[in-house]
Amino acid sequence: MTQIAVLAKLTCQPGMSDEVVAGLAPMLAHVESEAGTLRYILHRDASDADVLWFYETYADQAGFDAHGSSSAMKELGHGLAGKLAGRPELIFLTPLGGKGL
């Protein structure tokens, strides 16, 4: 069973990142109960306040799929409508080793 890691880049409409962060709060709470979600960490880009990043790790493909198809994810999409400058960019990684893994 191979873990899955994702870097997700969310580019907010100018000046709307605080609203996006507030809109992400329910999802941050929701993932606490997702067994297959190991890490789901929100970051603000240090050089661009309108860019947010998630670092996510999942136990396996099933964990990733469950997260992506959850009702919380569907609600999140509706809540962020008009606040993002485009679709989130996803970069998929395979963790190989290191502290915290």
N, CA, C and O atoms as CSV, one atom per row, in Angstrom:
chain,resi,resn,atom,element,x,y,z
A,1,MET,N,N,0.855,-1.165,0.000
A,1,MET,CA,C,0.000,0.000,0.000
A,1,MET,C,C,0.904,1.233,0.000
A,1,MET,O,O,1.721,1.405,0.905
A,2,THR,N,N,0.760,2.085,-1.008
A,2,THR,CA,C,1.584,3.264,-1.174
A,2,THR,C,C,0.800,4.515,-0.796
A,2,THR,O,O,-0.320,4.731,-1.258
A,3,GLN,N,N,1.412,5.325,0.047
A,3,GLN,CA,C,0.782,6.602,0.385
A,3,GLN,C,C,0.777,7.507,-0.835
A,3,GLN,O,O,1.591,7.359,-1.746
A,4,ILE,N,N,-0.159,8.446,-0.832
A,4,ILE,CA,C,-0.274,9.455,-1.878
A,4,ILE,C,C,-0.104,10.808,-1.219
A,4,ILE,O,O,-0.695,11.072,-0.172
A,5,ALA,N,N,0.705,11.673,-1.830
A,5,ALA,CA,C,0.845,13.047,-1.355
A,5,ALA,C,C,0.394,13.988,-2.462
A,5,ALA,O,O,0.554,13.703,-3.649
A,6,VAL,N,N,-0.167,15.099,-2.053
A,6,VAL,CA,C,-0.650,16.093,-3.002
A,6,VAL,C,C,-0.221,17.470,-2.524
A,6,VAL,O,O,-0.349,17.800,-1.345
A,7,LEU,N,N,0.291,18.270,-3.453
A,7,LEU,CA,C,0.451,19.702,-3.239
A,7,LEU,C,C,-0.668,20.356,-4.029
A,7,LEU,O,O,-0.774,20.160,-5.240
A,8,ALA,N,N,-1.493,21.121,-3.358
A,8,ALA,CA,C,-2.613,21.788,-4.029
A,8,ALA,C,C,-2.415,23.293,-3.912
A,8,ALA,O,O,-2.294,23.831,-2.811
A,9,LYS,N,N,-2.383,23.959,-5.047
A,9,LYS,CA,C,-2.212,25.412,-5.094
A,9,LYS,C,C,-3.553,26.056,-5.390
A,9,LYS,O,O,-4.179,25.767,-6.409
A,10,LEU,N,N,-3.989,26.928,-4.494
A,10,LEU,CA,C,-5.230,27.672,-4.680
A,10,LEU,C,C,-4.867,29.136,-4.856
A,10,LEU,O,O,-4.339,29.761,-3.936
A,11,THR,N,N,-5.146,29.685,-6.023
A,11,THR,CA,C,-4.907,31.098,-6.272
A,11,THR,C,C,-6.229,31.828,-6.088
A,11,THR,O,O,-7.203,31.569,-6.795
A,12,CYS,N,N,-6.246,32.740,-5.130
A,12,CYS,CA,C,-7.465,33.457,-4.776
A,12,CYS,C,C,-7.625,34.698,-5.650
A,12,CYS,O,O,-6.650,35.234,-6.176
A,13,GLN,N,N,-8.858,35.138,-5.793
A,13,GLN,CA,C,-9.091,36.438,-6.401
A,13,GLN,C,C,-8.348,37.469,-5.557
A,13,GLN,O,O,-8.251,37.294,-4.343
A,14,PRO,N,N,-7.821,38.533,-6.153
A,14,PRO,CA,C,-7.046,39.515,-5.382
A,14,PRO,C,C,-7.794,39.994,-4.132
A,14,PRO,O,O,-8.950,40.412,-4.194
A,15,GLY,N,N,-7.098,39.917,-3.009
A,15,GLY,CA,C,-7.644,40.395,-1.745
A,15,GLY,C,C,-8.660,39.489,-1.077
A,15,GLY,O,O,-9.230,39.868,-0.054
A,16,MET,N,N,-8.910,38.298,-1.623
A,16,MET,CA,C,-9.947,37.423,-1.070
A,16,MET,C,C,-9.390,36.226,-0.296
A,16,MET,O,O,-10.151,35.337,0.087
A,17,SER,N,N,-8.090,36.189,-0.063
A,17,SER,CA,C,-7.536,34.993,0.560
A,17,SER,C,C,-8.058,34.773,1.983
A,17,SER,O,O,-8.246,33.627,2.391
A,18,ASP,N,N,-8.292,35.832,2.737
A,18,ASP,CA,C,-8.826,35.644,4.089
A,18,ASP,C,C,-10.225,35.019,4.041
A,18,ASP,O,O,-10.565,34.193,4.888
A,19,GLU,N,N,-11.026,35.409,3.063
A,19,GLU,CA,C,-12.360,34.805,2.899
A,19,GLU,C,C,-12.234,33.336,2.503
A,19,GLU,O,O,-13.009,32.498,2.964
A,20,VAL,N,N,-11.267,33.026,1.656
A,20,VAL,CA,C,-11.057,31.637,1.255
A,20,VAL,C,C,-10.610,30.814,2.460
A,20,VAL,O,O,-11.106,29.708,2.673
A,21,VAL,N,N,-9.678,31.344,3.245
A,21,VAL,CA,C,-9.227,30.631,4.449
A,21,VAL,C,C,-10.415,30.363,5.368
A,21,VAL,O,O,-10.555,29.257,5.890
A,22,ALA,N,N,-11.263,31.353,5.570
A,22,ALA,CA,C,-12.453,31.164,6.409
A,22,ALA,C,C,-13.373,30.103,5.811
A,22,ALA,O,O,-13.960,29.302,6.539
A,23,GLY,N,N,-13.496,30.100,4.486
A,23,GLY,CA,C,-14.334,29.112,3.819
A,23,GLY,C,C,-13.779,27.706,3.888
A,23,GLY,O,O,-14.523,26.737,3.737
A,24,LEU,N,N,-12.485,27.580,4.113
A,24,LEU,CA,C,-11.848,26.268,4.218
A,24,LEU,C,C,-11.967,25.668,5.616
A,24,LEU,O,O,-11.700,24.480,5.799
A,25,ALA,N,N,-12.360,26.462,6.595
A,25,ALA,CA,C,-12.437,25.986,7.986
A,25,ALA,C,C,-13.303,24.734,8.147
A,25,ALA,O,O,-12.891,23.811,8.851
A,26,PRO,N,N,-14.483,24.661,7.527
A,26,PRO,CA,C,-15.276,23.435,7.683
A,26,PRO,C,C,-14.571,22.193,7.134
A,26,PRO,O,O,-14.711,21.107,7.695
A,27,MET,N,N,-13.816,22.344,6.045
A,27,MET,CA,C,-13.096,21.194,5.499
A,27,MET,C,C,-11.957,20.792,6.425
A,27,MET,O,O,-11.710,19.603,6.625
A,28,LEU,N,N,-11.263,21.777,6.992
A,28,LEU,CA,C,-10.193,21.464,7.938
A,28,LEU,C,C,-10.737,20.664,9.120
A,28,LEU,O,O,-10.076,19.752,9.617
A,29,ALA,N,N,-11.934,21.006,9.564
A,29,ALA,CA,C,-12.567,20.254,10.650
A,29,ALA,C,C,-13.003,18.871,10.166
A,29,ALA,O,O,-12.838,17.878,10.876
A,30,HIS,N,N,-13.557,18.813,8.959
A,30,HIS,CA,C,-14.075,17.548,8.418
A,30,HIS,C,C,-12.987,16.487,8.280
A,30,HIS,O,O,-13.217,15.322,8.606
A,31,VAL,N,N,-11.799,16.876,7.798
A,31,VAL,CA,C,-10.765,15.869,7.541
A,31,VAL,C,C,-10.287,15.192,8.821
A,31,VAL,O,O,-9.669,14.129,8.760
A,32,GLU,N,N,-10.561,15.786,9.968
A,32,GLU,CA,C,-10.187,15.139,11.234
A,32,GLU,C,C,-10.856,13.768,11.371
A,32,GLU,O,O,-10.337,12.890,12.060
A,33,SER,N,N,-12.005,13.584,10.716
A,33,SER,CA,C,-12.725,12.308,10.809
A,33,SER,C,C,-12.503,11.402,9.602
A,33,SER,O,O,-13.086,10.319,9.537
A,34,GLU,N,N,-11.677,11.817,8.649
A,34,GLU,CA,C,-11.387,10.981,7.486
A,34,GLU,C,C,-10.217,10.052,7.813
A,34,GLU,O,O,-9.074,10.496,7.920
A,35,ALA,N,N,-10.508,8.785,7.969
A,35,ALA,CA,C,-9.469,7.818,8.359
A,35,ALA,C,C,-8.324,7.756,7.353
A,35,ALA,O,O,-7.172,7.576,7.749
A,36,GLY,N,N,-8.611,7.898,6.079
A,36,GLY,CA,C,-7.584,7.772,5.053
A,36,GLY,C,C,-6.781,9.037,4.808
A,36,GLY,O,O,-5.793,9.013,4.074
A,37,THR,N,N,-7.197,10.150,5.418
A,37,THR,CA,C,-6.450,11.398,5.289
A,37,THR,C,C,-5.474,11.490,6.449
A,37,THR,O,O,-5.880,11.592,7.607
A,38,LEU,N,N,-4.178,11.452,6.133
A,38,LEU,CA,C,-3.147,11.452,7.160
A,38,LEU,C,C,-2.699,12.863,7.524
A,38,LEU,O,O,-2.490,13.166,8.699
A,39,ARG,N,N,-2.552,13.716,6.530
A,39,ARG,CA,C,-2.165,15.118,6.737
A,39,ARG,C,C,-2.956,15.978,5.775
A,39,ARG,O,O,-3.179,15.603,4.624
A,40,TYR,N,N,-3.377,17.135,6.259
A,40,TYR,CA,C,-4.138,18.081,5.431
A,40,TYR,C,C,-3.815,19.456,5.996
A,40,TYR,O,O,-4.525,19.969,6.860
A,41,ILE,N,N,-2.740,20.043,5.498
A,41,ILE,CA,C,-2.162,21.228,6.118
A,41,ILE,C,C,-2.257,22.410,5.155
A,41,ILE,O,O,-1.788,22.348,4.019
A,42,LEU,N,N,-2.870,23.474,5.634
A,42,LEU,CA,C,-3.058,24.693,4.845
A,42,LEU,C,C,-1.903,25.657,5.117
A,42,LEU,O,O,-1.492,25.847,6.261
A,43,HIS,N,N,-1.389,26.261,4.045
A,43,HIS,CA,C,-0.293,27.234,4.131
A,43,HIS,C,C,-0.650,28.461,3.296
A,43,HIS,O,O,-1.372,28.367,2.303
A,44,ARG,N,N,-0.131,29.611,3.716
A,44,ARG,CA,C,-0.202,30.809,2.877
A,44,ARG,C,C,1.186,30.977,2.246
A,44,ARG,O,O,2.204,30.823,2.921
A,45,ASP,N,N,1.214,31.288,0.971
A,45,ASP,CA,C,2.472,31.507,0.269
A,45,ASP,C,C,3.181,32.719,0.878
A,45,ASP,O,O,2.574,33.777,1.038
A,46,ALA,N,N,4.447,32.567,1.212
A,46,ALA,CA,C,5.203,33.640,1.860
A,46,ALA,C,C,5.468,34.824,0.935
A,46,ALA,O,O,5.754,35.923,1.411
A,47,SER,N,N,5.377,34.619,-0.385
A,47,SER,CA,C,5.677,35.710,-1.315
A,47,SER,C,C,4.448,36.237,-2.053
A,47,SER,O,O,4.546,37.212,-2.799
A,48,ASP,N,N,3.296,35.606,-1.852
A,48,ASP,CA,C,2.071,36.057,-2.527
A,48,ASP,C,C,0.881,35.731,-1.632
A,48,ASP,O,O,0.472,34.574,-1.535
A,49,ALA,N,N,0.331,36.739,-0.984
A,49,ALA,CA,C,-0.756,36.539,-0.021
A,49,ALA,C,C,-2.032,35.998,-0.655
A,49,ALA,O,O,-2.916,35.518,0.055
A,50,ASP,N,N,-2.142,36.067,-1.965
A,50,ASP,CA,C,-3.333,35.558,-2.644
A,50,ASP,C,C,-3.191,34.101,-3.066
A,50,ASP,O,O,-4.060,33.566,-3.754
A,51,VAL,N,N,-2.102,33.459,-2.657
A,51,VAL,CA,C,-1.888,32.051,-2.994
A,51,VAL,C,C,-1.852,31.230,-1.708
A,51,VAL,O,O,-1.123,31.546,-0.768
A,52,LEU,N,N,-2.648,30.178,-1.692
A,52,LEU,CA,C,-2.696,29.232,-0.583
A,52,LEU,C,C,-2.233,27.876,-1.092
A,52,LEU,O,O,-2.440,27.531,-2.255
A,53,TRP,N,N,-1.613,27.122,-0.216
A,53,TRP,CA,C,-1.133,25.790,-0.549
A,53,TRP,C,C,-1.645,24.791,0.475
A,53,TRP,O,O,-1.730,25.101,1.663
A,54,PHE,N,N,-1.981,23.614,0.024
A,54,PHE,CA,C,-2.243,22.487,0.905
A,54,PHE,C,C,-1.156,21.455,0.680
A,54,PHE,O,O,-0.759,21.188,-0.454
A,55,TYR,N,N,-0.678,20.876,1.775
A,55,TYR,CA,C,0.123,19.666,1.696
A,55,TYR,C,C,-0.752,18.579,2.281
A,55,TYR,O,O,-1.174,18.663,3.434
A,56,GLU,N,N,-1.023,17.559,1.487
A,56,GLU,CA,C,-1.955,16.503,1.874
A,56,GLU,C,C,-1.275,15.148,1.711
A,56,GLU,O,O,-0.550,14.926,0.741
A,57,THR,N,N,-1.507,14.257,2.647
A,57,THR,CA,C,-1.094,12.871,2.449
A,57,THR,C,C,-2.252,11.963,2.798
A,57,THR,O,O,-3.024,12.214,3.724
A,58,TYR,N,N,-2.342,10.904,2.026
A,58,TYR,CA,C,-3.415,9.927,2.160
A,58,TYR,C,C,-2.809,8.540,2.309
A,58,TYR,O,O,-1.756,8.252,1.741
A,59,ALA,N,N,-3.465,7.696,3.061
A,59,ALA,CA,C,-2.976,6.342,3.309
A,59,ALA,C,C,-2.834,5.556,2.005
A,59,ALA,O,O,-1.932,4.732,1.854
A,60,ASP,N,N,-3.744,5.828,1.067
A,60,ASP,CA,C,-3.753,5.087,-0.194
A,60,ASP,C,C,-4.733,5.761,-1.148
A,60,ASP,O,O,-5.315,6.796,-0.822
A,61,GLN,N,N,-4.910,5.174,-2.320
A,61,GLN,CA,C,-5.813,5.736,-3.321
A,61,GLN,C,C,-7.243,5.818,-2.814
A,61,GLN,O,O,-7.956,6.778,-3.108
A,62,ALA,N,N,-7.665,4.819,-2.054
A,62,ALA,CA,C,-9.027,4.829,-1.519
A,62,ALA,C,C,-9.236,6.017,-0.581
A,62,ALA,O,O,-10.304,6.630,-0.591
A,63,GLY,N,N,-8.236,6.348,0.223
A,63,GLY,CA,C,-8.337,7.509,1.111
A,63,GLY,C,C,-8.453,8.804,0.331
A,63,GLY,O,O,-9.254,9.674,0.674
A,64,PHE,N,N,-7.649,8.931,-0.726
A,64,PHE,CA,C,-7.723,10.112,-1.582
A,64,PHE,C,C,-9.087,10.209,-2.260
A,64,PHE,O,O,-9.692,11.280,-2.303
A,65,ASP,N,N,-9.561,9.090,-2.785
A,65,ASP,CA,C,-10.863,9.084,-3.465
A,65,ASP,C,C,-11.997,9.436,-2.507
A,65,ASP,O,O,-12.909,10.178,-2.870
A,66,ALA,N,N,-11.944,8.907,-1.289
A,66,ALA,CA,C,-12.992,9.206,-0.301
A,66,ALA,C,C,-13.005,10.698,0.032
A,66,ALA,O,O,-14.073,11.298,0.161
A,67,HIS,N,N,-11.838,11.286,0.169
A,67,HIS,CA,C,-11.756,12.721,0.457
A,67,HIS,C,C,-12.364,13.528,-0.693
A,67,HIS,O,O,-13.189,14.415,-0.473
A,68,GLY,N,N,-11.952,13.211,-1.904
A,68,GLY,CA,C,-12.404,13.968,-3.067
A,68,GLY,C,C,-13.879,13.842,-3.370
A,68,GLY,O,O,-14.466,14.737,-3.979
A,69,SER,N,N,-14.487,12.747,-2.953
A,69,SER,CA,C,-15.912,12.541,-3.248
A,69,SER,C,C,-16.806,12.813,-2.043
A,69,SER,O,O,-18.006,12.542,-2.092
A,70,SER,N,N,-16.242,13.340,-0.972
A,70,SER,CA,C,-17.028,13.581,0.244
A,70,SER,C,C,-18.034,14.712,0.031
A,70,SER,O,O,-17.848,15.579,-0.823
A,71,SER,N,N,-19.084,14.681,0.812
A,71,SER,CA,C,-20.075,15.765,0.754
A,71,SER,C,C,-19.442,17.086,1.185
A,71,SER,O,O,-19.822,18.148,0.693
A,72,ALA,N,N,-18.482,17.021,2.098
A,72,ALA,CA,C,-17.791,18.243,2.533
A,72,ALA,C,C,-17.037,18.885,1.369
A,72,ALA,O,O,-16.989,20.111,1.265
A,73,MET,N,N,-16.447,18.067,0.492
A,73,MET,CA,C,-15.728,18.605,-0.661
A,73,MET,C,C,-16.706,19.268,-1.628
A,73,MET,O,O,-16.410,20.321,-2.191
A,74,LYS,N,N,-17.859,18.655,-1.817
A,74,LYS,CA,C,-18.853,19.253,-2.706
A,74,LYS,C,C,-19.336,20.590,-2.159
A,74,LYS,O,O,-19.488,21.551,-2.912
A,75,GLU,N,N,-19.578,20.657,-0.857
A,75,GLU,CA,C,-20.003,21.908,-0.224
A,75,GLU,C,C,-18.903,22.959,-0.318
A,75,GLU,O,O,-19.187,24.140,-0.517
A,76,LEU,N,N,-17.667,22.539,-0.179
A,76,LEU,CA,C,-16.544,23.463,-0.266
A,76,LEU,C,C,-16.504,24.128,-1.635
A,76,LEU,O,O,-16.291,25.336,-1.739
A,77,GLY,N,N,-16.706,23.349,-2.670
A,77,GLY,CA,C,-16.700,23.898,-4.024
A,77,GLY,C,C,-17.729,24.992,-4.206
A,77,GLY,O,O,-17.454,26.015,-4.833
A,78,HIS,N,N,-18.909,24.782,-3.661
A,78,HIS,CA,C,-19.955,25.800,-3.756
A,78,HIS,C,C,-19.592,27.034,-2.943
A,78,HIS,O,O,-19.847,28.159,-3.372
A,79,GLY,N,N,-18.997,26.830,-1.773
A,79,GLY,CA,C,-18.655,27.937,-0.893
A,79,GLY,C,C,-17.531,28.813,-1.417
A,79,GLY,O,O,-17.449,29.991,-1.069
A,80,LEU,N,N,-16.662,28.252,-2.252
A,80,LEU,CA,C,-15.534,29.017,-2.783
A,80,LEU,C,C,-15.808,29.617,-4.157
A,80,LEU,O,O,-14.955,30.302,-4.721
A,81,ALA,N,N,-16.988,29.364,-4.692
A,81,ALA,CA,C,-17.327,29.877,-6.026
A,81,ALA,C,C,-17.133,31.391,-6.075
A,81,ALA,O,O,-17.627,32.124,-5.219
A,82,GLY,N,N,-16.405,31.841,-7.094
A,82,GLY,CA,C,-16.163,33.262,-7.288
A,82,GLY,C,C,-15.029,33.833,-6.454
A,82,GLY,O,O,-14.670,34.999,-6.618
A,83,LYS,N,N,-14.456,33.028,-5.557
A,83,LYS,CA,C,-13.376,33.512,-4.689
A,83,LYS,C,C,-11.998,33.062,-5.157
A,83,LYS,O,O,-10.979,33.583,-4.703
A,84,LEU,N,N,-11.970,32.103,-6.056
A,84,LEU,CA,C,-10.701,31.621,-6.601
A,84,LEU,C,C,-10.509,32.165,-8.016
A,84,LEU,O,O,-11.474,32.418,-8.738
A,85,ALA,N,N,-9.241,32.339,-8.393
A,85,ALA,CA,C,-8.926,32.869,-9.714
A,85,ALA,C,C,-8.894,31.780,-10.782
A,85,ALA,O,O,-8.618,32.058,-11.948
A,86,GLY,N,N,-9.173,30.562,-10.389
A,86,GLY,CA,C,-9.188,29.426,-11.317
A,86,GLY,C,C,-9.281,28.144,-10.523
A,86,GLY,O,O,-9.414,28.159,-9.299
A,87,ARG,N,N,-9.209,27.043,-11.229
A,87,ARG,CA,C,-9.271,25.740,-10.566
A,87,ARG,C,C,-8.000,25.515,-9.758
A,87,ARG,O,O,-6.932,25.985,-10.150
A,88,PRO,N,N,-8.096,24.805,-8.637
A,88,PRO,CA,C,-6.881,24.457,-7.906
A,88,PRO,C,C,-5.940,23.630,-8.785
A,88,PRO,O,O,-6.380,22.795,-9.575
A,89,GLU,N,N,-4.651,23.877,-8.634
A,89,GLU,CA,C,-3.636,23.098,-9.336
A,89,GLU,C,C,-3.176,21.992,-8.393
A,89,GLU,O,O,-2.812,22.267,-7.250
A,90,LEU,N,N,-3.188,20.753,-8.858
A,90,LEU,CA,C,-2.793,19.605,-8.043
A,90,LEU,C,C,-1.522,18.983,-8.589
A,90,LEU,O,O,-1.406,18.716,-9.786
A,91,ILE,N,N,-0.572,18.755,-7.695
A,91,ILE,CA,C,0.668,18.060,-8.034
A,91,ILE,C,C,0.687,16.795,-7.186
A,91,ILE,O,O,0.644,16.868,-5.958
A,92,PHE,N,N,0.750,15.635,-7.836
A,92,PHE,CA,C,0.716,14.355,-7.134
A,92,PHE,C,C,2.143,13.848,-6.932
A,92,PHE,O,O,2.977,13.903,-7.835
A,93,LEU,N,N,2.398,13.351,-5.716
A,93,LEU,CA,C,3.720,12.876,-5.324
A,93,LEU,C,C,3.597,11.519,-4.657
A,93,LEU,O,O,2.530,11.154,-4.163
A,94,THR,N,N,4.694,10.775,-4.646
A,94,THR,CA,C,4.779,9.527,-3.907
A,94,THR,C,C,5.829,9.700,-2.815
A,94,THR,O,O,7.016,9.814,-3.121
A,95,PRO,N,N,5.414,9.723,-1.539
A,95,PRO,CA,C,6.386,9.870,-0.456
A,95,PRO,C,C,7.366,8.695,-0.429
A,95,PRO,O,O,6.972,7.538,-0.572
A,96,LEU,N,N,8.635,9.012,-0.246
A,96,LEU,CA,C,9.673,7.981,-0.229
A,96,LEU,C,C,10.310,7.815,1.145
A,96,LEU,O,O,10.735,6.713,1.490
A,97,GLY,N,N,10.384,8.872,1.927
A,97,GLY,CA,C,10.983,8.766,3.241
A,97,GLY,C,C,11.213,10.133,3.844
A,97,GLY,O,O,11.117,11.146,3.151
A,98,GLY,N,N,11.517,10.170,5.137
A,98,GLY,CA,C,11.810,11.418,5.819
A,98,GLY,C,C,11.096,11.515,7.139
A,98,GLY,O,O,10.222,10.705,7.449
A,99,LYS,N,N,11.471,12.511,7.918
A,99,LYS,CA,C,10.883,12.736,9.236
A,99,LYS,C,C,9.382,12.998,9.093
A,99,LYS,O,O,8.962,13.772,8.232
A,100,GLY,N,N,8.602,12.373,9.912
A,100,GLY,CA,C,7.153,12.561,9.892
A,100,GLY,C,C,6.411,11.598,8.993
A,100,GLY,O,O,5.180,11.561,8.991
A,101,LEU,N,N,7.153,10.823,8.233
A,101,LEU,CA,C,6.492,9.880,7.336
A,101,LEU,C,C,6.321,8.567,8.068
A,101,LEU,O,O,5.783,7.613,7.506
